[in-house]
Amino acid sequence: MLILFQNSSSSQRDHCTPEILCVKVSDNAWRRLERRRQKMDSLFFNLLCELRSWPESLRKMYDRLSM
């Protein structure tokens, strides 16, 4: 397991054990990682919304084909 924590944060270090690697990253790098995480969350959310709408759109397509 890998734990990343901000350079200015010390609370995450308590979780470090031989099985868990802790890496301290600069505040700048942390902000970049956070932006990427938010972008991925947004992409995942959009994909999830798209998948939720599939059954309805497939049903409509089936209805059109069966006419």
N, CA, C and O atoms as CSV, one atom per row, in Angstrom:
chain,resi,resn,atom,element,x,y,z
A,1,MET,N,N,0.853,-1.173,0.000
A,1,MET,CA,C,0.000,0.000,0.000
A,1,MET,C,C,0.895,1.231,0.000
A,1,MET,O,O,1.966,1.239,0.606
A,2,LEU,N,N,0.442,2.260,-0.683
A,2,LEU,CA,C,1.187,3.505,-0.779
A,2,LEU,C,C,0.321,4.632,-0.239
A,2,LEU,O,O,-0.838,4.776,-0.628
A,3,ILE,N,N,0.875,5.410,0.640
A,3,ILE,CA,C,0.174,6.582,1.172
A,3,ILE,C,C,0.985,7.808,0.789
A,3,ILE,O,O,2.187,7.872,1.046
A,4,LEU,N,N,0.323,8.782,0.172
A,4,LEU,CA,C,0.956,10.056,-0.141
A,4,LEU,C,C,0.432,11.076,0.855
A,4,LEU,O,O,-0.762,11.108,1.153
A,5,PHE,N,N,1.321,11.899,1.362
A,5,PHE,CA,C,0.852,12.961,2.246
A,5,PHE,C,C,1.608,14.235,1.947
A,5,PHE,O,O,2.749,14.212,1.485
A,6,GLN,N,N,0.946,15.351,2.222
A,6,GLN,CA,C,1.534,16.656,1.959
A,6,GLN,C,C,2.755,16.876,2.819
A,6,GLN,O,O,2.854,16.374,3.939
A,7,ASN,N,N,3.672,17.628,2.277
A,7,ASN,CA,C,4.890,17.982,2.986
A,7,ASN,C,C,4.560,18.645,4.322
A,7,ASN,O,O,5.238,18.418,5.324
A,8,SER,N,N,3.512,19.465,4.322
A,8,SER,CA,C,3.158,20.204,5.536
A,8,SER,C,C,2.355,19.372,6.531
A,8,SER,O,O,2.078,19.835,7.637
A,9,SER,N,N,1.975,18.139,6.148
A,9,SER,CA,C,1.164,17.292,7.022
A,9,SER,C,C,2.029,16.250,7.710
A,9,SER,O,O,2.910,15.656,7.089
A,10,SER,N,N,1.777,16.031,8.983
A,10,SER,CA,C,2.532,14.993,9.694
A,10,SER,C,C,1.627,13.879,10.205
A,10,SER,O,O,2.116,12.839,10.646
A,11,SER,N,N,0.311,14.084,10.149
A,11,SER,CA,C,-0.607,13.099,10.727
A,11,SER,C,C,-0.591,11.774,9.975
A,11,SER,O,O,-0.784,10.724,10.588
A,12,GLN,N,N,-0.367,11.797,8.668
A,12,GLN,CA,C,-0.385,10.561,7.886
A,12,GLN,C,C,0.794,9.656,8.217
A,12,GLN,O,O,0.717,8.446,8.008
A,13,ARG,N,N,1.869,10.214,8.724
A,13,ARG,CA,C,3.053,9.402,9.023
A,13,ARG,C,C,2.775,8.347,10.080
A,13,ARG,O,O,3.498,7.354,10.162
A,14,ASP,N,N,1.759,8.539,10.877
A,14,ASP,CA,C,1.422,7.574,11.920
A,14,ASP,C,C,1.019,6.226,11.332
A,14,ASP,O,O,1.115,5.200,12.006
A,15,HIS,N,N,0.566,6.223,10.071
A,15,HIS,CA,C,0.095,4.995,9.434
A,15,HIS,C,C,1.224,4.187,8.805
A,15,HIS,O,O,0.987,3.073,8.340
A,16,CYS,N,N,2.437,4.717,8.779
A,16,CYS,CA,C,3.545,4.046,8.107
A,16,CYS,C,C,4.000,2.817,8.886
A,16,CYS,O,O,4.227,2.876,10.094
A,17,THR,N,N,4.127,1.712,8.175
A,17,THR,CA,C,4.641,0.456,8.726
A,17,THR,C,C,5.524,-0.155,7.649
A,17,THR,O,O,5.580,0.383,6.543
A,18,PRO,N,N,6.214,-1.255,7.926
A,18,PRO,CA,C,7.006,-1.886,6.863
A,18,PRO,C,C,6.154,-2.305,5.656
A,18,PRO,O,O,6.665,-2.381,4.539
A,19,GLU,N,N,4.855,-2.577,5.874
A,19,GLU,CA,C,3.984,-2.986,4.776
A,19,GLU,C,C,3.387,-1.796,4.024
A,19,GLU,O,O,2.889,-1.947,2.909
A,20,ILE,N,N,3.439,-0.631,4.631
A,20,ILE,CA,C,2.834,0.562,4.031
A,20,ILE,C,C,3.929,1.586,3.769
A,20,ILE,O,O,4.600,2.047,4.693
A,21,LEU,N,N,4.098,1.933,2.506
A,21,LEU,CA,C,5.101,2.915,2.119
A,21,LEU,C,C,4.469,4.299,2.155
A,21,LEU,O,O,3.443,4.533,1.517
A,22,CYS,N,N,5.069,5.200,2.886
A,22,CYS,CA,C,4.579,6.575,2.951
A,22,CYS,C,C,5.540,7.470,2.181
A,22,CYS,O,O,6.757,7.371,2.332
A,23,VAL,N,N,4.982,8.336,1.362
A,23,VAL,CA,C,5.798,9.231,0.554
A,23,VAL,C,C,5.352,10.658,0.819
A,23,VAL,O,O,4.171,10.986,0.705
A,24,LYS,N,N,6.298,11.486,1.168
A,24,LYS,CA,C,6.003,12.897,1.390
A,24,LYS,C,C,6.161,13.623,0.056
A,24,LYS,O,O,7.195,13.489,-0.599
A,25,VAL,N,N,5.158,14.384,-0.351
A,25,VAL,CA,C,5.233,15.140,-1.598
A,25,VAL,C,C,5.105,16.623,-1.292
A,25,VAL,O,O,4.503,17.018,-0.294
A,26,SER,N,N,5.681,17.434,-2.168
A,26,SER,CA,C,5.622,18.879,-1.957
A,26,SER,C,C,4.180,19.361,-2.078
A,26,SER,O,O,3.333,18.685,-2.662
A,27,ASP,N,N,3.917,20.527,-1.522
A,27,ASP,CA,C,2.563,21.083,-1.584
A,27,ASP,C,C,2.132,21.317,-3.031
A,27,ASP,O,O,0.963,21.138,-3.373
A,28,ASN,N,N,3.091,21.722,-3.888
A,28,ASN,CA,C,2.795,21.916,-5.311
A,28,ASN,C,C,2.376,20.614,-5.966
A,28,ASN,O,O,1.371,20.562,-6.675
A,29,ALA,N,N,3.147,19.562,-5.728
A,29,ALA,CA,C,2.831,18.247,-6.293
A,29,ALA,C,C,1.493,17.758,-5.755
A,29,ALA,O,O,0.716,17.137,-6.479
A,30,TRP,N,N,1.229,18.038,-4.493
A,30,TRP,CA,C,-0.044,17.622,-3.892
A,30,TRP,C,C,-1.220,18.275,-4.617
A,30,TRP,O,O,-2.221,17.620,-4.905
A,31,ARG,N,N,-1.090,19.583,-4.911
A,31,ARG,CA,C,-2.154,20.296,-5.619
A,31,ARG,C,C,-2.367,19.712,-7.018
A,31,ARG,O,O,-3.504,19.567,-7.467
A,32,ARG,N,N,-1.260,19.374,-7.710
A,32,ARG,CA,C,-1.392,18.764,-9.039
A,32,ARG,C,C,-2.089,17.411,-8.948
A,32,ARG,O,O,-2.960,17.103,-9.762
A,33,LEU,N,N,-1.709,16.607,-7.966
A,33,LEU,CA,C,-2.368,15.308,-7.771
A,33,LEU,C,C,-3.855,15.485,-7.470
A,33,LEU,O,O,-4.694,14.735,-7.968
A,34,GLU,N,N,-4.166,16.476,-6.657
A,34,GLU,CA,C,-5.563,16.735,-6.295
A,34,GLU,C,C,-6.370,17.145,-7.528
A,34,GLU,O,O,-7.504,16.699,-7.705
A,35,ARG,N,N,-5.785,17.998,-8.384
A,35,ARG,CA,C,-6.486,18.398,-9.613
A,35,ARG,C,C,-6.730,17.190,-10.514
A,35,ARG,O,O,-7.807,17.048,-11.092
A,36,ARG,N,N,-5.726,16.321,-10.630
A,36,ARG,CA,C,-5.894,15.114,-11.452
A,36,ARG,C,C,-6.959,14.199,-10.863
A,36,ARG,O,O,-7.755,13.613,-11.596
A,37,ARG,N,N,-6.971,14.077,-9.533
A,37,ARG,CA,C,-7.975,13.231,-8.888
A,37,ARG,C,C,-9.375,13.775,-9.159
A,37,ARG,O,O,-10.297,13.019,-9.465
A,38,GLN,N,N,-9.525,15.092,-9.043
A,38,GLN,CA,C,-10.831,15.702,-9.297
A,38,GLN,C,C,-11.259,15.493,-10.742
A,38,GLN,O,O,-12.430,15.237,-11.020
A,39,LYS,N,N,-10.294,15.604,-11.670
A,39,LYS,CA,C,-10.614,15.391,-13.078
A,39,LYS,C,C,-11.050,13.943,-13.307
A,39,LYS,O,O,-12.013,13.689,-14.031
A,40,MET,N,N,-10.342,12.999,-12.691
A,40,MET,CA,C,-10.706,11.591,-12.838
A,40,MET,C,C,-12.067,11.321,-12.194
A,40,MET,O,O,-12.876,10.571,-12.741
A,41,ASP,N,N,-12.318,11.931,-11.035
A,41,ASP,CA,C,-13.628,11.779,-10.392
A,41,ASP,C,C,-14.725,12.292,-11.315
A,41,ASP,O,O,-15.786,11.680,-11.439
A,42,SER,N,N,-14.455,13.423,-11.960
A,42,SER,CA,C,-15.432,14.011,-12.865
A,42,SER,C,C,-15.670,13.092,-14.061
A,42,SER,O,O,-16.815,12.873,-14.457
A,43,LEU,N,N,-14.587,12.551,-14.640
A,43,LEU,CA,C,-14.730,11.632,-15.768
A,43,LEU,C,C,-15.501,10.389,-15.352
A,43,LEU,O,O,-16.368,9.915,-16.086
A,44,PHE,N,N,-15.185,9.860,-14.170
A,44,PHE,CA,C,-15.869,8.676,-13.677
A,44,PHE,C,C,-17.348,8.973,-13.444
A,44,PHE,O,O,-18.210,8.166,-13.791
A,45,PHE,N,N,-17.637,10.130,-12.857
A,45,PHE,CA,C,-19.028,10.513,-12.604
A,45,PHE,C,C,-19.799,10.645,-13.916
A,45,PHE,O,O,-20.933,10.180,-14.023
A,46,ASN,N,N,-19.177,11.282,-14.919
A,46,ASN,CA,C,-19.834,11.431,-16.219
A,46,ASN,C,C,-20.088,10.077,-16.861
A,46,ASN,O,O,-21.147,9.853,-17.447
A,47,LEU,N,N,-19.123,9.174,-16.752
A,47,LEU,CA,C,-19.297,7.831,-17.296
A,47,LEU,C,C,-20.429,7.105,-16.575
A,47,LEU,O,O,-21.245,6.430,-17.203
A,48,LEU,N,N,-20.469,7.249,-15.258
A,48,LEU,CA,C,-21.528,6.616,-14.477
A,48,LEU,C,C,-22.901,7.147,-14.889
A,48,LEU,O,O,-23.851,6.377,-15.030
A,49,CYS,N,N,-23.002,8.448,-15.080
A,49,CYS,CA,C,-24.270,9.040,-15.523
A,49,CYS,C,C,-24.645,8.517,-16.904
A,49,CYS,O,O,-25.812,8.229,-17.172
A,50,GLU,N,N,-23.655,8.397,-17.772
A,50,GLU,CA,C,-23.905,7.873,-19.115
A,50,GLU,C,C,-24.402,6.433,-19.043
A,50,GLU,O,O,-25.348,6.068,-19.741
A,51,LEU,N,N,-23.780,5.627,-18.218
A,51,LEU,CA,C,-24.194,4.232,-18.084
A,51,LEU,C,C,-25.601,4.118,-17.512
A,51,LEU,O,O,-26.361,3.226,-17.890
A,52,ARG,N,N,-25.941,5.013,-16.610
A,52,ARG,CA,C,-27.291,4.985,-16.029
A,52,ARG,C,C,-28.349,5.301,-17.071
A,52,ARG,O,O,-29.475,4.811,-16.984
A,53,SER,N,N,-27.996,6.111,-18.049
A,53,SER,CA,C,-28.983,6.490,-19.066
A,53,SER,C,C,-29.098,5.447,-20.177
A,53,SER,O,O,-30.032,5.516,-20.976
A,54,TRP,N,N,-28.196,4.503,-20.249
A,54,TRP,CA,C,-28.238,3.495,-21.314
A,54,TRP,C,C,-29.532,2.693,-21.337
A,54,TRP,O,O,-30.135,2.576,-22.403
A,55,PRO,N,N,-29.983,2.147,-20.244
A,55,PRO,CA,C,-31.194,1.323,-20.326
A,55,PRO,C,C,-32.371,2.073,-20.949
A,55,PRO,O,O,-33.108,1.512,-21.759
A,56,GLU,N,N,-32.544,3.321,-20.577
A,56,GLU,CA,C,-33.649,4.105,-21.120
A,56,GLU,C,C,-33.457,4.333,-22.616
A,56,GLU,O,O,-34.403,4.178,-23.390
A,57,SER,N,N,-32.252,4.696,-23.030
A,57,SER,CA,C,-32.019,4.949,-24.449
A,57,SER,C,C,-32.130,3.660,-25.255
A,57,SER,O,O,-32.611,3.682,-26.388
A,58,LEU,N,N,-31.692,2.537,-24.686
A,58,LEU,CA,C,-31.843,1.256,-25.380
A,58,LEU,C,C,-33.315,0.876,-25.513
A,58,LEU,O,O,-33.737,0.331,-26.533
A,59,ARG,N,N,-34.078,1.168,-24.484
A,59,ARG,CA,C,-35.510,0.881,-24.532
A,59,ARG,C,C,-36.178,1.710,-25.627
A,59,ARG,O,O,-37.016,1.200,-26.371
A,60,LYS,N,N,-35.811,2.980,-25.726
A,60,LYS,CA,C,-36.381,3.848,-26.761
A,60,LYS,C,C,-36.002,3.345,-28.153
A,60,LYS,O,O,-36.824,3.344,-29.069
A,61,MET,N,N,-34.751,2.917,-28.300
A,61,MET,CA,C,-34.312,2.404,-29.585
A,61,MET,C,C,-35.094,1.136,-29.937
A,61,MET,O,O,-35.507,0.955,-31.082
A,62,TYR,N,N,-35.291,0.279,-28.970
A,62,TYR,CA,C,-36.062,-0.947,-29.190
A,62,TYR,C,C,-37.497,-0.607,-29.594
A,62,TYR,O,O,-38.061,-1.224,-30.497
A,63,ASP,N,N,-38.074,0.375,-28.916
A,63,ASP,CA,C,-39.440,0.795,-29.242
A,63,ASP,C,C,-39.529,1.286,-30.687
A,63,ASP,O,O,-40.485,0.970,-31.395
A,64,ARG,N,N,-38.529,2.059,-31.124
A,64,ARG,CA,C,-38.531,2.560,-32.498
A,64,ARG,C,C,-38.385,1.420,-33.502
A,64,ARG,O,O,-39.028,1.424,-34.552
A,65,LEU,N,N,-37.545,0.452,-33.178
A,65,LEU,CA,C,-37.329,-0.671,-34.096
A,65,LEU,C,C,-38.545,-1.585,-34.181
A,65,LEU,O,O,-38.805,-2.181,-35.227
A,66,SER,N,N,-39.273,-1.696,-33.112
A,66,SER,CA,C,-40.415,-2.611,-33.089
A,66,SER,C,C,-41.677,-2.015,-33.710
A,66,SER,O,O,-42.676,-2.720,-33.852
A,67,MET,N,N,-41.658,-0.767,-34.075
A,67,MET,CA,C,-42.837,-0.134,-34.691
A,67,MET,C,C,-43.034,-0.623,-36.105
A,67,MET,O,O,-43.974,-0.200,-36.779
